[in-house]
Amino acid sequence: MNFGITLSNRGIPVGLCSARDLLALADAVEARPVMDSVWCGDALFVNRRLDALTLLAAVAGRTERVLLGPACMGSFALRNPLVFAYEWASLDVLSNGRTRLVVCAGGGAGPLWEAESAALNIAPGERRKRMIENIHVLRHLWTKDNQPFAGQFTHFSNVTLEPKPLQSPCPIWLATNAERLAKGQADSGGSELALTRVGTIADGWMTHSVSPDGFRRSWDFILKLGREHGRDMSVVDNVLYHHINVNADKQDALADSKKFLDLYYSADYTKARLESWLTYGSPRDCIDHLKRFKAAGCRRITFRISTMGDPMTQFRRLVEDVLPYVD
């Protein structure tokens, strides 16, 4: 099983951390062999944060080993796919082929969501369609030269993208949402339609807020669909987007995580909702919980350290007292 850290780039505008704090945490991940990846969230004008592409490029320039990716690329459907194809290809070159692009349609509601959609002239109902088409645009530009492309939203011809990604194919994963839970854990990592998309077109899968049993059912469904479509599913990867707080006092760990996550997501989470995407408590508590996901077929977990205290203290507990004993 492989492990990574999700950098809290939304923490900068809400006062939880600085940009240099995020880079220092990325350096710490690079220095610990028990971890192999660095991720960060993404959004534009809703859920404001430090730009994911810029942050990942900064991490790429100061690391040699860790994989790099968004968790997930929520603005993917809003961005010009030709420009994004160029930017991501360059990131893959800069990182020497270490990228994992995880895309999603993004979602939300309210005035900020409506204002963003209007400003970018993209109807909310088009996001999923654009997400799928943008994937095809990226793969087209990364593998063909001067070939026309005609989609519902994007048309071009006589265009060649260089440099192309070092990876061939350059992986594109899909993230699915556990039905945007109000509380508790889901029995599935996404709707049947969303999981079908993963099984038929994606190179990997990301989900969150799902029980180990729900993860297993969803992953088995994805593998079955992929094989039925003639795909080699042995090369398809997965990752659980998750949170962690290691503390001998289990209730203190939960209270600390709630304070952090409520501030980070502008929410007021119930205990059940927190527990749906959080591992917390003593090292033994955390080890036992994570082993359940491993047994369910989870190949990777990326953790956001959810503490109002020192993230580096939590990081050391995680990499020294927990992760070596999960595998």
TORTI-438784 format. One record per residue: residue in three letters; x, y, z of N, C-alpha, C, O in turn. Coordinates in steps of 0.2 Angstrom, whole numbers, padded with zeros to 4 digits, always signed. Layout:
ALAXYZXYZXYZXYZ;...
***
This chain:
MET+0004-0006+0000+0000+0000+0000+0004+0006+0000+0010+0006+0003;ASN+0002+0011-0004+0006+0017-0004+0002+0023-0001-0004+0023+0000;PHE+0006+0028+0001+0003+0034+0005+0006+0040+0003+0012+0041+0001;GLY+0002+0045+0004+0004+0052+0002+0001+0057+0006-0003+0056+0011;ILE+0002+0064+0005+0000+0069+0009-0004+0074+0004-0001+0076-0001;THR-0010+0076+0006-0013+0081+0003-0012+0088+0006-0013+0089+0012;LEU-0008+0093+0002-0007+0099+0005-0013+0103+0006-0017+0103+0001;SER-0013+0107+0011-0019+0111+0013-0019+0118+0010-0018+0123+0013;ASN-0019+0118+0003-0018+0125+0000-0024+0129+0001-0024+0135+0000;ARG-0030+0127+0003-0035+0131+0005-0034+0134+0012-0037+0139+0014;GLY-0029+0132+0015-0027+0134+0022-0024+0141+0022-0024+0145+0027;ILE-0022+0143+0016-0018+0150+0016-0023+0156+0016-0023+0160+0021;PRO-0029+0156+0012-0034+0161+0013-0037+0161+0020-0040+0166+0022;VAL-0038+0155+0023-0042+0155+0029-0037+0156+0035-0039+0155+0041;GLY-0030+0157+0034-0026+0158+0039-0023+0152+0043-0020+0153+0049;LEU-0023+0146+0040-0021+0140+0044-0014+0139+0042-0010+0135+0046;CYS-0011+0141+0037-0004+0140+0035-0002+0145+0030-0006+0149+0027;SER+0005+0145+0028+0008+0149+0023+0010+0145+0017+0010+0138+0018;ALA+0012+0148+0012+0014+0144+0006+0020+0140+0008+0021+0135+0006;ARG+0025+0143+0012+0031+0140+0014+0030+0134+0018+0034+0129+0018;ASP+0024+0134+0022+0023+0128+0026+0021+0123+0022+0023+0117+0023;LEU+0017+0124+0016+0015+0119+0012+0021+0116+0008+0022+0109+0008;LEU+0026+0120+0006+0032+0117+0003+0037+0113+0008+0040+0108+0006;ALA+0037+0116+0014+0041+0112+0019+0038+0105+0020+0041+0100+0021;LEU+0031+0105+0020+0028+0098+0021+0029+0094+0015+0030+0088+0016;ALA+0029+0096+0009+0031+0093+0003+0038+0090+0003+0039+0084+0001;ASP+0043+0094+0006+0050+0092+0007+0050+0086+0012+0054+0081+0011;ALA+0046+0086+0017+0046+0081+0022+0043+0074+0019+0046+0069+0021;VAL+0038+0075+0015+0036+0069+0011+0041+0066+0007+0042+0060+0007;GLU+0045+0070+0003+0050+0068-0001+0056+0064+0003+0059+0059+0000;ALA+0057+0066+0009+0062+0063+0013+0060+0057+0016+0065+0054+0019;ARG+0054+0055+0016+0052+0049+0020+0050+0043+0015+0045+0044+0011;PRO+0054+0038+0014+0052+0033+0009+0045+0029+0010+0043+0026+0006;VAL+0043+0030+0016+0036+0027+0018+0031+0030+0014+0025+0028+0013;MET+0032+0036+0011+0027+0040+0007+0030+0041+0000+0036+0041-0001;ASP+0025+0041-0005+0027+0042-0012+0023+0047-0016+0024+0047-0022;SER+0019+0051-0013+0015+0056-0017+0013+0062-0013+0013+0062-0007;VAL+0012+0068-0017+0010+0074-0014+0004+0076-0018+0005+0076-0025;TRP-0001+0078-0015-0007+0080-0019-0010+0087-0016-0007+0089-0011;CYS-0014+0090-0019-0017+0096-0017-0024+0097-0020-0025+0095-0026;GLY-0028+0101-0017-0035+0102-0019-0035+0108-0025-0030+0111-0026;ASP-0041+0108-0028-0041+0113-0034-0048+0116-0034-0053+0113-0033;ALA-0048+0122-0035-0054+0126-0037-0052+0133-0040-0046+0135-0039;LEU-0057+0137-0042-0056+0143-0045-0058+0149-0040-0055+0150-0035;PHE-0065+0151-0041-0067+0156-0037-0072+0154-0032-0074+0158-0028;VAL-0074+0147-0032-0077+0144-0026-0072+0140-0022-0068+0137-0025;ASN-0073+0140-0016-0068+0136-0012-0061+0139-0013-0056+0135-0015;ARG-0059+0145-0012-0053+0149-0014-0047+0146-0011-0047+0144-0005;ARG-0042+0145-0015-0036+0142-0012-0030+0144-0017-0031+0147-0022;LEU-0024+0143-0015-0018+0143-0019-0019+0139-0025-0021+0133-0024;ASP-0017+0141-0031-0018+0138-0037-0014+0131-0037-0008+0131-0035;ALA-0018+0126-0039-0015+0119-0039-0010+0118-0044-0004+0115-0042;LEU-0010+0120-0050-0005+0119-0055+0001+0123-0053+0007+0120-0053;THR+0001+0129-0050+0007+0132-0048+0010+0129-0042+0016+0128-0042;LEU+0006+0127-0037+0009+0123-0032+0012+0117-0033+0018+0115-0031;LEU+0009+0113-0038+0012+0107-0040+0019+0108-0044+0023+0104-0043;ALA+0019+0113-0048+0025+0115-0051+0031+0116-0046+0036+0115-0047;ALA+0029+0120-0041+0034+0122-0036+0036+0116-0033+0042+0115-0031;VAL+0032+0111-0031+0034+0105-0028+0038+0101-0033+0043+0097-0031;ALA+0036+0100-0039+0040+0097-0044+0047+0099-0044+0052+0095-0045;GLY+0048+0106-0044+0055+0109-0044+0060+0107-0038+0066+0108-0039;ARG+0057+0105-0033+0061+0104-0027+0061+0096-0025+0063+0095-0019;THR+0058+0092-0029+0058+0085-0027+0060+0081-0033+0060+0083-0039;GLU+0062+0075-0032+0064+0070-0037+0060+0064-0037+0061+0060-0042;ARG+0057+0062-0032+0054+0055-0031+0047+0055-0031+0044+0050-0034;VAL+0043+0059-0028+0036+0058-0026+0032+0060-0032+0033+0064-0036;LEU+0026+0056-0033+0021+0057-0038+0017+0064-0036+0017+0066-0030;LEU+0014+0067-0041+0011+0074-0040+0004+0074-0043+0004+0071-0049;GLY-0001+0076-0040-0007+0076-0043-0012+0081-0039-0011+0082-0033;PRO-0018+0082-0042-0023+0086-0039-0028+0081-0035-0029+0076-0038;ALA-0031+0084-0030-0036+0079-0027-0043+0083-0025-0044+0086-0020;CYS-0047+0084-0030-0046+0082-0037-0046+0089-0041-0046+0094-0038;MET-0045+0089-0048-0045+0095-0052-0052+0097-0053-0055+0096-0058;GLY-0055+0101-0048-0062+0103-0048-0063+0108-0053-0069+0109-0055;SER-0058+0112-0056-0059+0117-0061-0058+0114-0068-0058+0118-0073;PHE-0057+0108-0068-0055+0105-0075-0060+0106-0080-0058+0108-0086;ALA-0067+0106-0079-0072+0107-0084-0072+0115-0086-0075+0116-0091;LEU-0070+0119-0081-0070+0126-0083-0064+0129-0086-0064+0134-0089;ARG-0059+0125-0087-0053+0128-0090-0053+0126-0097-0055+0121-0100;ASN-0049+0130-0101-0048+0129-0108-0044+0123-0109-0038+0123-0107;PRO-0047+0118-0112-0043+0111-0112-0037+0111-0117-0032+0108-0115;LEU-0036+0116-0122-0030+0116-0125-0025+0119-0121-0019+0117-0121;VAL-0026+0124-0118-0021+0128-0113-0019+0123-0108-0014+0122-0106;PHE-0024+0120-0105-0023+0115-0099-0019+0109-0101-0014+0107-0098;ALA-0020+0106-0107-0016+0101-0110-0009+0103-0110-0004+0099-0109;TYR-0007+0109-0113-0001+0112-0113+0003+0112-0106+0008+0111-0105;GLU-0001+0115-0101+0001+0116-0095+0003+0110-0091+0008+0109-0088;TRP-0002+0105-0092+0000+0098-0088+0005+0094-0092+0009+0091-0088;ALA+0006+0095-0098+0011+0092-0102+0018+0094-0099+0023+0091-0098;SER+0018+0101-0098+0024+0104-0096+0026+0102-0089+0032+0101-0087;LEU+0021+0101-0085+0022+0099-0078+0024+0092-0078+0029+0090-0074;ASP+0022+0088-0082+0025+0081-0083+0032+0081-0085+0036+0077-0082;VAL+0034+0085-0089+0041+0086-0091+0045+0088-0085+0050+0086-0084;LEU+0043+0094-0082+0046+0097-0077+0048+0092-0071+0053+0092-0068;SER+0043+0087-0070+0043+0082-0064+0046+0076-0067+0047+0071-0063;ASN+0049+0076-0073+0052+0069-0075+0047+0064-0075+0048+0058-0074;GLY+0040+0065-0077+0035+0060-0078+0032+0057-0072+0031+0051-0071;ARG+0031+0062-0067+0028+0060-0060+0021+0062-0059+0019+0062-0053;THR+0018+0064-0064+0011+0067-0063+0005+0061-0063+0006+0056-0066;ARG+0000+0063-0059-0006+0059-0059-0012+0064-0059-0013+0067-0054;LEU-0015+0065-0065-0020+0070-0066-0027+0067-0064-0029+0062-0067;VAL-0029+0069-0059-0036+0067-0056-0041+0072-0058-0041+0077-0055;VAL-0046+0071-0062-0051+0076-0064-0058+0074-0061-0059+0068-0059;CYS-0061+0079-0060-0068+0079-0058-0072+0085-0061-0069+0090-0063;ALA-0079+0084-0060-0083+0089-0063-0084+0096-0059-0085+0101-0061;GLY-0082+0095-0052-0083+0100-0048-0090+0101-0046-0095+0098-0050;GLY-0092+0104-0041-0099+0105-0039-0100+0109-0033-0095+0111-0030;GLY-0106+0111-0032-0108+0116-0027-0115+0119-0028-0118+0117-0033;ALA-0116+0124-0024-0122+0128-0025-0121+0135-0021-0117+0136-0017;GLY-0126+0139-0023-0126+0146-0019-0123+0151-0024-0121+0150-0029;PRO-0123+0157-0021-0121+0163-0025-0114+0163-0028-0113+0165-0034;LEU-0109+0160-0024-0102+0160-0027-0102+0155-0033-0099+0156-0038;TRP-0105+0150-0032-0106+0144-0037-0109+0147-0044-0106+0146-0049;GLU-0115+0151-0043-0118+0154-0048-0114+0159-0052-0114+0160-0058;ALA-0111+0163-0048-0107+0169-0050-0101+0166-0054-0099+0169-0060;GLU-0097+0161-0052-0092+0158-0056-0094+0155-0062-0091+0156-0067;SER-0100+0151-0062-0102+0148-0068-0104+0154-0073-0103+0153-0079;ALA-0107+0159-0071-0109+0165-0076-0103+0168-0078-0102+0170-0084;ALA-0098+0169-0074-0092+0173-0076-0088+0169-0081-0085+0172-0086;LEU-0088+0163-0081-0084+0158-0086-0089+0156-0091-0086+0152-0096;ASN-0095+0158-0091-0100+0156-0097-0100+0149-0098-0100+0146-0104;ILE-0100+0145-0092-0101+0138-0093-0107+0136-0088-0107+0137-0082;ALA-0112+0133-0091-0118+0131-0087-0116+0125-0083-0113+0121-0085;PRO-0119+0125-0077-0117+0120-0072-0119+0113-0075-0116+0108-0074;GLY-0125+0113-0079-0127+0106-0082-0122+0104-0087-0123+0098-0089;GLU-0117+0108-0089-0113+0106-0094-0106+0103-0091-0102+0100-0095;ARG-0105+0103-0085-0099+0102-0082-0096+0095-0083-0091+0094-0085;ARG-0101+0090-0082-0099+0083-0083-0097+0081-0090-0092+0078-0092;LYS-0101+0084-0095-0100+0083-0102-0094+0086-0104-0090+0083-0108;ARG-0092+0092-0102-0086+0095-0103-0080+0092-0100-0075+0091-0103;MET-0081+0089-0094-0075+0085-0091-0073+0079-0096-0067+0078-0097;ILE-0078+0075-0098-0077+0070-0102-0074+0072-0109-0069+0069-0111;GLU-0077+0077-0112-0074+0079-0118-0067+0082-0117-0062+0081-0122;ASN-0065+0086-0112-0059+0088-0111-0054+0083-0110-0048+0084-0112;ILE-0056+0077-0107-0051+0071-0106-0049+0069-0114-0043+0068-0115;HIS-0054+0069-0118-0052+0067-0125-0048+0072-0128-0044+0070-0132;VAL-0049+0079-0127-0045+0084-0130-0037+0083-0128-0033+0083-0132;LEU-0036+0082-0121-0030+0081-0119-0026+0075-0122-0021+0075-0124;ARG-0030+0069-0122-0027+0063-0125-0025+0064-0132-0021+0061-0135;HIS-0030+0068-0136-0029+0069-0143-0022+0073-0144-0018+0072-0148;LEU-0021+0079-0140-0016+0083-0141-0009+0080-0139-0004+0082-0141;TRP-0010+0075-0134-0004+0072-0131-0001+0066-0136+0004+0064-0135;THR-0005+0064-0141-0003+0058-0145-0004+0060-0152-0001+0056-0156;LYS-0006+0065-0154-0007+0067-0161-0004+0074-0163-0004+0078-0159;ASP-0002+0074-0169+0000+0081-0172-0004+0083-0178-0005+0079-0182;ASN-0006+0089-0178-0010+0092-0183-0016+0089-0185-0018+0089-0191;GLN-0019+0085-0181-0025+0081-0182-0031+0085-0180-0031+0088-0174;PRO-0036+0086-0184-0042+0089-0181-0046+0086-0176-0046+0080-0175;PHE-0049+0090-0172-0053+0088-0166-0060+0091-0167-0060+0097-0167;ALA-0065+0087-0166-0072+0090-0167-0076+0087-0161-0079+0082-0161;GLY-0078+0091-0156-0082+0089-0150-0088+0094-0150-0089+0098-0154;GLN-0092+0093-0145-0098+0097-0144-0096+0104-0142-0099+0109-0144;PHE-0090+0105-0138-0088+0111-0135-0082+0114-0138-0081+0120-0138;THR-0078+0109-0141-0071+0111-0143-0070+0109-0150-0071+0103-0152;HIS-0067+0113-0154-0066+0111-0161-0059+0115-0163-0058+0120-0161;PHE-0055+0111-0166-0048+0114-0168-0045+0109-0174-0047+0104-0174;SER-0040+0112-0177-0037+0108-0182-0030+0112-0183-0029+0117-0181;ASN-0025+0108-0186-0018+0110-0188-0015+0113-0181-0011+0118-0181;VAL-0016+0109-0176-0013+0111-0169-0008+0106-0167-0011+0100-0167;THR-0002+0107-0165+0002+0102-0162+0005+0105-0156+0007+0111-0155;LEU+0005+0101-0150+0007+0102-0144+0014+0100-0143+0015+0094-0143;GLU+0018+0104-0141+0025+0102-0139+0028+0106-0133+0026+0112-0133;PRO+0031+0104-0128+0033+0096-0128+0027+0092-0125+0023+0095-0121;LYS+0027+0086-0127+0022+0082-0125+0024+0079-0118+0030+0079-0116;PRO+0019+0076-0114+0021+0073-0108+0026+0068-0109+0027+0064-0114;LEU+0031+0067-0104+0036+0061-0104+0032+0055-0104+0034+0050-0107;GLN+0027+0054-0100+0023+0048-0099+0019+0047-0105+0016+0051-0108;SER+0019+0041-0108+0015+0039-0113+0012+0032-0112+0016+0027-0113;PRO+0006+0032-0110+0001+0037-0110+0002+0041-0103+0004+0038-0098;CYS+0000+0047-0103+0000+0051-0097-0006+0050-0093-0011+0052-0096;PRO-0006+0047-0087-0012+0045-0084-0017+0050-0082-0015+0056-0080;ILE-0023+0049-0084-0029+0053-0082-0034+0049-0077-0037+0044-0080;TRP-0034+0051-0071-0039+0047-0067-0045+0051-0066-0046+0057-0068;LEU-0051+0048-0064-0057+0051-0062-0058+0050-0055-0057+0045-0052;ALA-0061+0056-0052-0063+0056-0045-0071+0055-0045-0074+0058-0049;THR-0073+0051-0040-0081+0051-0039-0082+0053-0032-0078+0052-0028;ASN-0088+0055-0032-0090+0058-0025-0095+0054-0022-0100+0051-0025;ALA-0094+0052-0016-0099+0048-0012-0105+0051-0010-0107+0052-0005;GLU-0109+0053-0016-0116+0056-0015-0116+0063-0011-0121+0064-0008;ARG-0110+0066-0010-0110+0072-0006-0114+0072+0000-0119+0075+0002;LEU-0111+0067+0004-0115+0065+0011-0116+0071+0015-0112+0075+0016;ALA-0122+0071+0018-0123+0076+0024-0120+0073+0030-0118+0077+0035;LYS-0121+0067+0031-0118+0063+0037-0117+0056+0035-0120+0053+0031;GLY-0112+0053+0039-0111+0046+0039-0107+0044+0033-0105+0048+0029;GLN-0106+0037+0032-0102+0034+0027-0106+0032+0022-0112+0029+0023;ALA-0104+0031+0016-0108+0029+0010-0106+0021+0009-0101+0019+0011;ASP-0111+0018+0006-0110+0011+0004-0107+0010-0003-0105+0005-0005;SER-0105+0016-0006-0102+0016-0012-0098+0022-0013-0100+0028-0010;GLY-0093+0022-0017-0088+0027-0018-0091+0032-0024-0087+0036-0026;GLY-0097+0031-0026-0100+0035-0031-0106+0032-0034-0107+0026-0033;SER-0109+0035-0039-0115+0032-0042-0113+0027-0047-0107+0027-0049;GLU-0118+0023-0049-0116+0018-0054-0113+0021-0060-0109+0018-0064;LEU-0117+0026-0062-0115+0030-0069-0107+0032-0068-0103+0032-0073;ALA-0106+0036-0062-0099+0038-0061-0094+0033-0061-0088+0033-0064;LEU-0095+0027-0058-0091+0022-0057-0090+0018-0064-0084+0016-0066;THR-0095+0018-0068-0095+0016-0075-0090+0020-0079-0086+0017-0083;ARG-0090+0026-0078-0085+0031-0082-0078+0029-0080-0074+0028-0084;VAL-0077+0028-0074-0070+0026-0071-0068+0019-0075-0063+0019-0077;GLY-0072+0014-0075-0071+0008-0077-0069+0008-0085-0066+0003-0087;THR-0072+0012-0088-0072+0012-0096-0067+0017-0098-0064+0016-0104;ILE-0065+0023-0095-0061+0028-0098-0055+0030-0094-0050+0033-0096;ALA-0055+0028-0087-0050+0031-0083-0044+0027-0082-0045+0021-0082;ASP-0038+0030-0080-0032+0026-0079-0032+0025-0071-0027+0022-0069;GLY-0036+0028-0067-0036+0027-0060-0042+0030-0057-0046+0033-0060;TRP-0043+0029-0050-0049+0031-0047-0048+0034-0040-0043+0032-0037;MET-0051+0040-0039-0051+0043-0032-0058+0044-0029-0062+0045-0033;THR-0058+0042-0023-0065+0043-0019-0063+0045-0012-0058+0046-0010;HIS-0069+0047-0008-0068+0049-0001-0074+0047+0002-0079+0045-0001;SER-0074+0047+0009-0080+0047+0013-0084+0040+0012-0090+0040+0012;VAL-0080+0035+0011-0083+0028+0010-0081+0023+0015-0075+0024+0017;SER-0085+0019+0017-0083+0014+0022-0078+0009+0018-0078+0008+0012;PRO-0074+0005+0021-0070+0000+0018-0074-0005+0014-0072-0007+0008;ASP-0080-0007+0016-0084-0012+0013-0087-0008+0006-0088-0011+0001;GLY-0089-0002+0007-0091+0002+0001-0086+0003-0004-0087+0003-0010;PHE-0080+0004-0001-0074+0005-0006-0073-0002-0010-0072-0002-0016;ARG-0073-0007-0006-0072-0014-0010-0078-0015-0015-0076-0017-0021;ARG-0084-0014-0014-0089-0015-0018-0088-0010-0025-0089-0012-0030;SER-0087-0004-0023-0086+0001-0029-0080-0001-0033-0080-0001-0039;TRP-0074-0003-0030-0068-0005-0034-0069-0012-0038-0067-0012-0044;ASP-0073-0016-0035-0075-0023-0038-0079-0021-0045-0078-0024-0050;PHE-0084-0016-0044-0088-0014-0049-0084-0011-0055-0085-0013-0061;ILE-0079-0007-0053-0075-0004-0058-0071-0009-0062-0070-0009-0068;LEU-0068-0013-0058-0063-0019-0061-0068-0023-0066-0065-0025-0072;LYS-0074-0025-0064-0078-0029-0068-0080-0025-0075-0080-0028-0080;LEU-0082-0019-0074-0084-0015-0080-0078-0014-0085-0079-0015-0091;GLY-0072-0013-0082-0066-0012-0086-0065-0019-0090-0063-0018-0096;ARG-0065-0024-0087-0063-0031-0090-0068-0032-0095-0067-0035-0101;GLU-0075-0031-0094-0080-0032-0099-0079-0028-0105-0081-0029-0111;HIS-0075-0022-0104-0074-0018-0110-0067-0019-0113-0064-0015-0117;GLY-0064-0025-0111-0058-0027-0114-0052-0023-0112-0046-0023-0115;ARG-0052-0020-0106-0046-0016-0103-0042-0021-0099-0044-0025-0095;ASP-0036-0019-0099-0031-0022-0094-0031-0018-0087-0028-0013-0087;MET-0035-0021-0083-0036-0017-0076-0031-0018-0071-0031-0015-0066;SER-0026-0022-0073-0020-0023-0068-0016-0016-0068-0012-0015-0063;VAL-0017-0012-0073-0013-0006-0073-0017+0000-0070-0014+0006-0070;VAL-0023-0001-0068-0028+0004-0066-0027+0005-0058-0027+0000-0055;ASP-0025+0011-0056-0024+0012-0049-0030+0015-0045-0035+0017-0048;ASN-0029+0016-0039-0034+0019-0035-0031+0023-0029-0026+0021-0027;VAL-0035+0028-0026-0032+0032-0020-0038+0034-0016-0043+0036-0019;LEU-0038+0033-0010-0043+0036-0005-0041+0043-0003-0035+0044+0000;TYR-0045+0048-0004-0044+0055-0001-0046+0055+0006-0052+0054+0007;HIS-0042+0056+0011-0044+0055+0018-0040+0060+0022-0036+0064+0020;HIS-0042+0060+0029-0039+0064+0034-0037+0060+0040-0039+0054+0041;ILE-0032+0063+0043-0029+0059+0049-0027+0064+0055-0026+0070+0054;ASN-0028+0061+0061-0026+0065+0067-0024+0059+0072-0028+0055+0074;VAL-0017+0059+0073-0014+0054+0078-0013+0057+0085-0009+0061+0086;ASN-0017+0054+0089-0017+0057+0096-0019+0051+0101-0024+0048+0100;ALA-0015+0050+0106-0017+0045+0111-0024+0046+0114-0027+0041+0116;ASP-0026+0052+0115-0033+0054+0117-0037+0054+0111-0037+0059+0108;LYS-0041+0049+0110-0046+0049+0104-0050+0054+0104-0052+0057+0098;GLN-0053+0056+0109-0058+0062+0109-0055+0069+0108-0058+0073+0104;ASP-0049+0070+0110-0045+0076+0108-0043+0076+0101-0044+0081+0098;ALA-0042+0070+0098-0040+0069+0091-0046+0071+0087-0046+0075+0082;LEU-0052+0069+0089-0058+0070+0085-0060+0078+0086-0062+0081+0081;ALA-0059+0081+0092-0061+0088+0093-0056+0092+0089-0058+0097+0086;ASP-0050+0090+0089-0045+0094+0085-0046+0094+0077-0046+0099+0074;SER-0048+0088+0075-0050+0087+0068-0056+0091+0066-0056+0095+0061;LYS-0061+0091+0070-0067+0095+0069-0066+0102+0069-0068+0106+0064;LYS-0062+0105+0073-0060+0112+0073-0057+0114+0066-0058+0119+0063;PHE-0052+0110+0064-0048+0111+0058-0053+0110+0052-0053+0115+0048;LEU-0057+0105+0052-0061+0104+0046-0067+0108+0045-0068+0110+0040;ASP-0069+0110+0051-0075+0115+0051-0072+0122+0048-0076+0125+0044;LEU-0066+0124+0050-0063+0130+0047-0061+0129+0040-0063+0134+0036;TYR-0058+0124+0038-0056+0123+0032-0061+0123+0027-0060+0125+0021;TYR-0067+0119+0028-0072+0119+0023-0078+0123+0025-0083+0122+0022;SER-0077+0128+0030-0083+0132+0031-0089+0128+0033-0095+0129+0030;ALA-0089+0123+0037-0094+0119+0039-0095+0118+0046-0091+0121+0050;ASP-0100+0114+0048-0101+0112+0055-0102+0104+0055-0108+0102+0055;TYR-0097+0100+0055-0098+0093+0053-0100+0089+0060-0098+0091+0065;THR-0105+0085+0059-0107+0080+0064-0101+0075+0065-0097+0074+0061;LYS-0102+0071+0071-0097+0066+0072-0097+0061+0066-0092+0058+0064;ALA-0103+0059+0064-0104+0054+0059-0100+0056+0053-0097+0052+0049;ARG-0101+0062+0051-0098+0065+0045-0091+0065+0045-0087+0063+0040;LEU-0088+0067+0051-0081+0067+0052-0078+0060+0051-0073+0059+0048;GLU-0081+0056+0054-0079+0049+0054-0079+0045+0048-0076+0040+0046;SER-0083+0048+0043-0083+0045+0036-0077+0046+0032-0076+0043+0027;TRP-0073+0051+0034-0067+0053+0030-0061+0054+0034-0056+0058+0032;LEU-0061+0052+0040-0056+0053+0045-0054+0047+0049-0058+0043+0051;THR-0047+0046+0049-0044+0041+0054-0041+0045+0060-0037+0049+0059;TYR-0043+0042+0066-0040+0046+0072-0040+0042+0078-0042+0036+0078;GLY-0036+0045+0082-0034+0041+0089-0027+0039+0089-0023+0042+0086;SER-0026+0034+0094-0019+0032+0095-0016+0028+0089-0020+0027+0084;PRO-0010+0028+0089-0007+0024+0083-0010+0017+0082-0011+0016+0076;ARG-0012+0013+0087-0015+0007+0086-0022+0008+0083-0024+0004+0078;ASP-0026+0013+0085-0032+0014+0082-0031+0016+0075-0035+0013+0071;CYS-0027+0020+0073-0026+0022+0066-0023+0016+0062-0026+0015+0056;ILE-0019+0012+0064-0016+0006+0061-0022+0001+0059-0023-0001+0053;ASP-0026+0000+0064-0031-0005+0063-0036-0002+0058-0039-0006+0054;HIS-0038+0004+0058-0043+0007+0054-0040+0007+0046-0044+0005+0042;LEU-0034+0009+0046-0031+0009+0039-0030+0002+0036-0031+0001+0030;LYS-0029-0003+0040-0028-0010+0038-0035-0012+0035-0035-0016+0030;ARG-0040-0010+0037-0047-0012+0034-0048-0009+0027-0050-0013+0023;PHE-0045-0003+0026-0045-0001+0019-0040-0005+0014-0042-0006+0008;LYS-0035-0007+0017-0030-0011+0013-0033-0017+0011-0033-0020+0006;ALA-0037-0020+0016-0040-0027+0015-0046-0026+0010-0047-0031+0006;ALA-0048-0020+0009-0054-0019+0004-0051-0017-0003-0055-0016-0007;GLY-0045-0018-0004-0042-0016-0011-0040-0009-0012-0038-0008-0018;CYS-0039-0005-0007-0037+0001-0007-0029+0001-0008-0026-0002-0004;ARG-0027+0004-0014-0020+0004-0015-0016+0010-0013-0010+0009-0011;ARG-0019+0015-0012-0016+0021-0010-0021+0025-0005-0027+0025-0006;ILE-0018+0029+0000-0022+0034+0003-0018+0040+0004-0012+0040+0005;THR-0021+0046+0002-0018+0052+0003-0021+0056+0009-0027+0056+0009;PHE-0017+0058+0014-0020+0061+0020-0019+0068+0020-0014+0071+0019;ARG-0024+0072+0022-0024+0079+0024-0023+0078+0032-0027+0075+0035;ILE-0018+0081+0034-0017+0082+0042-0021+0087+0044-0021+0093+0043;SER-0026+0084+0048-0031+0089+0051-0030+0090+0058-0033+0087+0063;THR-0026+0096+0059-0025+0098+0066-0024+0105+0066-0022+0109+0062;MET-0026+0108+0072-0025+0115+0073-0018+0116+0076-0016+0122+0077;GLY-0015+0111+0078-0008+0111+0081-0003+0111+0075-0004+0114+0070;ASP+0003+0108+0077+0009+0108+0073+0008+0102+0068+0008+0096+0070;PRO+0007+0104+0061+0006+0098+0056+0013+0094+0056+0012+0088+0055;MET+0018+0096+0057+0024+0092+0057+0025+0087+0063+0027+0082+0062;THR+0022+0089+0068+0022+0084+0074+0017+0078+0072+0019+0072+0073;GLN+0011+0080+0069+0007+0075+0067+0010+0071+0061+0009+0065+0061;PHE+0014+0074+0057+0017+0070+0051+0022+0065+0054+0022+0059+0052;ARG+0026+0067+0059+0031+0062+0062+0027+0056+0065+0029+0051+0064;ARG+0022+0058+0069+0018+0052+0072+0015+0047+0066+0016+0041+0067;LEU+0013+0050+0061+0010+0046+0055+0016+0042+0052+0014+0036+0051;VAL+0021+0045+0050+0026+0041+0047+0031+0036+0051+0034+0032+0049;GLU+0031+0038+0057+0035+0034+0062+0031+0029+0066+0033+0023+0067;ASP+0025+0031+0068+0021+0026+0073+0015+0023+0069+0012+0018+0072;VAL+0013+0025+0063+0007+0022+0060+0009+0018+0054+0008+0012+0053;LEU+0011+0022+0049+0012+0019+0042+0016+0013+0041+0015+0008+0038;PRO+0022+0013+0045+0026+0007+0044+0023+0000+0046+0025-0005+0045;TYR+0017+0001+0050+0014-0005+0053+0008-0007+0049+0004-0011+0051;VAL+0006-0003+0044+0000-0005+0040+0001-0010+0035-0003-0014+0034;ASP+0007-0010+0032+0009-0014+0027+0011-0021+0030+0013-0026+0026;
***
